[in-house]
Amino acid sequence: MAALYEDLVVWQKAMALTREVYLLAKCLPDDERFGLISQLRRCAVSVPSNIAEGQGKASSGEFRNHLGHARGSLYELQTQLRLTVELGYVSTARADGVREQATEVARLLNALMNSLK
């Protein structure tokens, strides 16, 4: 296991994804500030936060549990990204780029979770 959560590639990629979500959220209308914008940001931030928190836990089982929470937040994010397109707030191409990043993070999360079994 990595000495620090910052050393984990999955955490680094999750941080990059979170930055991209914050940039995308700026494209949404102001009346979504307390709705979709807030939800997008919260679930995006939850992914690297849960990875970091889990890495600091005493057991691999606890770490794996937090990775599961991160994956759940990631799937929530992917759903909300789809909604931004369906509502016409963001282009399909823009959302697809962020969804590709999310898919990569999901792949890395799954691999890390499997390594902790």
C-alpha positions as CSV (number, residue, x, y, z in Angstrom):
1,M,0.0,0.0,0.0
2,A,1.2,3.5,-0.7
3,A,2.7,5.5,2.2
4,L,0.4,8.5,1.6
5,Y,-2.9,8.8,-0.2
6,E,-1.3,11.4,-2.4
7,D,0.9,8.7,-3.9
8,L,-2.1,6.7,-5.1
9,V,-2.7,7.2,-8.9
10,V,-6.4,6.7,-8.3
11,W,-6.4,9.6,-5.8
12,Q,-4.4,11.8,-8.3
13,K,-6.8,11.0,-11.1
14,A,-9.8,11.6,-8.9
15,M,-8.4,15.0,-8.0
16,A,-8.0,15.9,-11.7
17,L,-11.6,14.7,-12.3
18,T,-12.8,16.9,-9.4
19,R,-11.1,19.9,-10.9
20,E,-12.7,19.2,-14.3
21,V,-16.2,18.9,-12.7
22,Y,-15.7,22.3,-11.0
23,L,-14.9,23.8,-14.4
24,L,-17.8,22.1,-16.0
25,A,-20.2,23.3,-13.3
26,K,-19.3,26.9,-14.2
27,C,-21.2,26.3,-17.5
28,L,-24.4,25.5,-15.7
29,P,-27.1,28.2,-15.2
30,D,-27.0,30.2,-12.0
31,D,-30.4,29.0,-11.0
32,E,-28.8,25.5,-10.6
33,R,-26.4,26.8,-7.9
34,F,-28.2,25.0,-5.1
35,G,-29.3,22.1,-7.2
36,L,-27.3,20.3,-9.9
37,I,-24.1,22.4,-9.4
38,S,-24.0,21.7,-5.7
39,Q,-24.7,18.0,-6.3
40,L,-22.0,17.7,-9.0
41,R,-19.4,19.3,-6.8
42,R,-20.3,17.4,-3.6
43,C,-20.1,13.9,-5.3
44,A,-17.0,14.9,-7.2
45,V,-15.2,16.0,-4.0
46,S,-16.4,12.9,-2.2
47,V,-14.4,10.6,-4.5
48,P,-10.8,11.7,-3.6
49,S,-11.9,12.5,-0.1
50,N,-13.1,8.9,0.6
51,I,-10.0,7.5,-1.0
52,A,-7.9,9.7,1.3
53,E,-9.9,8.9,4.4
54,G,-10.0,5.2,3.7
55,Q,-6.2,5.1,3.2
56,G,-5.8,6.5,6.7
57,K,-7.9,3.8,8.3
58,A,-6.3,1.0,10.3
59,S,-7.4,-2.0,8.2
60,S,-7.6,-2.9,4.6
61,G,-11.3,-3.8,5.1
62,E,-12.1,-0.2,6.2
63,F,-10.1,1.1,3.3
64,R,-12.0,-1.1,0.9
65,N,-15.3,0.2,2.4
66,H,-14.3,3.8,1.8
67,L,-13.3,2.9,-1.7
68,G,-16.8,1.5,-2.2
69,H,-18.2,4.9,-1.0
70,A,-15.9,6.6,-3.5
71,R,-17.2,4.4,-6.3
72,G,-20.8,5.1,-5.3
73,S,-20.1,8.9,-5.5
74,L,-18.5,8.4,-8.8
75,Y,-21.5,6.6,-10.2
76,E,-23.7,9.4,-8.9
77,L,-21.5,11.9,-10.6
78,Q,-21.8,10.0,-13.9
79,T,-25.6,10.1,-13.6
80,Q,-25.6,13.8,-13.0
81,L,-23.2,14.4,-15.9
82,R,-25.7,12.7,-18.2
83,L,-28.5,14.9,-16.8
84,T,-26.5,18.0,-17.6
85,V,-26.5,16.9,-21.3
86,E,-30.2,15.9,-21.2
87,L,-31.1,19.3,-19.8
88,G,-29.1,21.0,-22.5
89,Y,-26.6,22.7,-20.1
90,V,-23.5,21.0,-21.4
91,S,-22.6,19.5,-24.8
92,T,-22.3,15.8,-25.2
93,A,-18.7,16.1,-26.2
94,R,-17.8,18.1,-23.0
95,A,-19.7,15.7,-20.7
96,D,-18.1,12.7,-22.5
97,G,-14.6,14.0,-21.7
98,V,-15.4,14.1,-18.0
99,R,-17.2,10.8,-18.1
100,E,-14.1,9.2,-19.7
101,Q,-12.1,10.5,-16.7
102,A,-14.7,9.1,-14.4
103,T,-14.5,5.7,-16.1
104,E,-10.7,5.7,-15.7
105,V,-11.1,6.5,-12.0
106,A,-13.7,3.7,-11.6
107,R,-11.3,1.2,-13.3
108,L,-8.5,2.2,-10.9
109,L,-10.9,2.0,-7.9
110,N,-12.0,-1.4,-8.8
111,A,-8.5,-2.6,-9.3
112,L,-7.4,-1.2,-5.9
113,M,-10.5,-2.7,-4.2
114,N,-9.7,-6.1,-5.7
115,S,-6.1,-5.9,-4.5
116,L,-7.4,-5.5,-0.9
117,K,-9.4,-8.7,-0.9
